[in-house]
Amino acid sequence: MCKRRIADNVYYHIGWLFFRFLFFTLRRARVFGAEKLPPGSCILSPNHRSFTDPPLVGSCCNSQLNYMAKRELLSVPVLGFLFRKVNVFPVDRKSADIGAIKRALKILKDSGILVIFPEGTRIKKESAPPAASLRMGVGYFSCNARVPVVPVYLHNTGHFFSFKPIRIFFGDPVYPPENFTKND
């Protein structure tokens, strides 16, 4: 299975069109480095400042993305239904969620794109979080699925109702080492 087209999922397509209009027309978003996305499977690893970050990342890409999100988000009745329809799957952050791990690895094996916020939650400060606060999930999935991680920096998303333009920067893909340890 290759990357899925946006038009293949009506819920995803409608959301993608809505958020592209919202971000690129009303908020004057600009994307830098999108050509760095590798052709196959990869993990997108953006910073997380706002509740708008997941749809912003999705609106920048021309393929459907798969999002790992905290289980609590999918328990909200209407939102949970919609999230599941647009490729969001739950993870229990308090334990080793084997089901979520297997699903993430299957997505990557099937040439999908997985979005994981390495901070594990929204960080409202403008400065970068300390490395100790980053979760190990991104490295684990990259090494085990043998796929690159593409760092994504989202600028001005913490000020959604301001007139500051949003900037999205895709970094160079970081490929996993050939022989890796838990520390990698």
C-alpha positions in Angstrom: 0.0 0.0 0.0 1.4 3.4 -0.9 0.6 6.8 0.6 -3.1 7.4 0.5 -4.5 10.2 -1.5 -6.5 12.9 0.4 -9.5 12.4 -1.9 -9.8 8.8 -0.9 -11.3 9.7 2.5 -14.2 12.2 2.3 -13.9 13.3 6.0 -10.2 13.9 5.6 -10.7 15.7 2.2 -13.3 18.1 3.6 -11.1 18.8 6.7 -8.1 19.3 4.5 -9.9 21.8 2.3 -11.3 23.7 5.3 -8.0 23.9 7.1 -6.0 24.9 4.0 -8.3 27.8 3.5 -8.2 28.7 7.2 -4.4 28.6 7.5 -3.2 29.6 4.1 -5.8 32.3 3.3 -6.8 33.8 6.6 -3.6 33.2 8.6 -1.1 33.6 5.7 0.7 30.4 6.4 3.8 29.7 4.4 5.6 26.4 4.1 9.4 26.0 3.8 11.2 22.8 2.9 8.3 20.6 1.9 10.4 19.2 -0.9 12.5 17.5 1.9 9.8 15.0 2.6 11.0 11.5 1.5 9.0 9.6 -1.1 8.2 6.6 1.1 7.2 6.2 4.7 8.3 8.7 7.3 7.6 10.1 10.7 6.7 13.8 11.0 7.8 15.2 14.3 6.5 18.7 14.9 6.6 20.9 18.0 3.3 21.3 19.7 2.1 24.7 20.9 -1.6 24.8 20.0 -4.7 22.7 19.4 -4.4 23.8 15.7 -1.1 22.1 15.1 -2.3 18.7 13.9 -4.6 20.1 11.2 -2.0 22.6 10.2 0.6 19.8 9.6 -2.1 17.9 7.7 -3.0 20.8 5.5 0.7 21.2 4.4 0.9 17.7 3.0 -0.7 16.2 -0.2 -1.1 12.7 1.3 -3.2 11.6 4.2 -1.4 11.6 7.5 -1.9 9.3 10.5 -1.9 10.9 14.0 -1.1 9.3 17.3 -3.1 11.1 20.0 -3.7 10.8 23.7 -6.6 8.4 24.4 -8.6 11.1 26.2 -9.1 13.1 23.0 -10.9 10.2 21.4 -13.3 9.6 24.3 -15.1 12.9 23.6 -18.3 11.8 21.8 -18.5 13.8 18.5 -14.8 14.7 18.3 -13.8 11.1 18.9 -15.9 10.0 16.0 -14.4 12.6 13.7 -10.9 12.0 14.8 -11.1 8.3 14.0 -12.5 9.2 10.5 -9.4 11.3 9.8 -6.7 8.7 10.8 -6.3 9.6 14.5 -5.6 6.6 16.7 -5.3 6.6 20.5 -2.4 5.9 22.7 -2.4 5.4 26.5 0.4 7.6 27.6 0.5 6.2 31.1 1.5 2.7 30.0 3.2 0.8 27.2 0.2 0.7 24.8 1.0 -2.4 22.7 -2.0 -1.8 20.4 -0.9 1.7 19.6 2.7 0.6 19.0 1.6 -2.2 16.6 -0.7 0.2 14.7 2.0 2.8 14.3 4.5 0.2 13.1 1.9 -1.2 10.6 1.3 2.3 9.3 5.0 2.8 8.7 5.4 -0.6 7.1 2.5 0.1 4.7 4.3 3.3 3.5 2.2 5.7 5.5 3.1 8.9 7.2 2.9 9.0 11.0 2.7 12.3 13.0 4.0 12.1 16.5 4.5 15.2 18.7 7.7 14.3 20.6 6.8 16.5 23.5 3.8 14.4 24.2 1.6 17.4 25.0 1.2 21.0 24.2 4.1 23.2 25.4 3.0 26.8 25.6 6.5 28.4 26.1 8.2 29.9 23.0 11.6 28.4 23.9 12.5 24.8 23.0 11.7 22.2 25.7 14.7 20.6 27.5 15.7 17.3 25.8 14.8 15.4 28.9 11.2 16.3 28.4 11.0 14.7 24.9 9.4 11.2 24.7 11.3 8.3 23.2 8.5 7.2 20.9 9.8 8.9 17.7 13.2 7.3 17.9 11.7 3.9 18.8 9.4 3.9 15.7 12.1 5.2 13.4 14.7 2.6 14.4 12.2 -0.3 14.4 10.5 0.6 11.2 13.7 1.8 9.5 12.1 5.0 8.4 13.4 8.6 8.6 12.1 11.3 11.0 11.4 14.7 9.5 11.5 17.4 12.1 8.8 20.1 11.7 8.9 23.5 13.3 5.6 25.4 13.6 6.0 29.1 14.2 3.3 31.4 15.6 0.7 28.6 16.2 0.4 29.5 19.8 -1.2 32.8 18.8 -4.1 31.5 16.7 -6.3 34.6 17.1 -3.5 37.0 16.3 -2.6 38.4 13.0 1.0 37.0 13.1 1.6 34.8 10.0 2.2 31.1 10.5 5.4 29.6 9.2 6.0 25.8 8.8 9.6 24.6 8.4 10.3 21.0 7.3 13.8 19.9 8.3 16.1 17.4 6.6 15.1 13.8 7.2 17.0 12.1 10.0 17.6 8.4 9.1 18.0 5.8 11.8 21.4 4.3 12.5 22.2 0.8 11.0 22.9 -0.7 14.4 20.9 1.0 17.1 20.6 0.7 20.9 17.8 2.0 23.2 19.8 5.2 23.6 19.7 5.9 19.9 
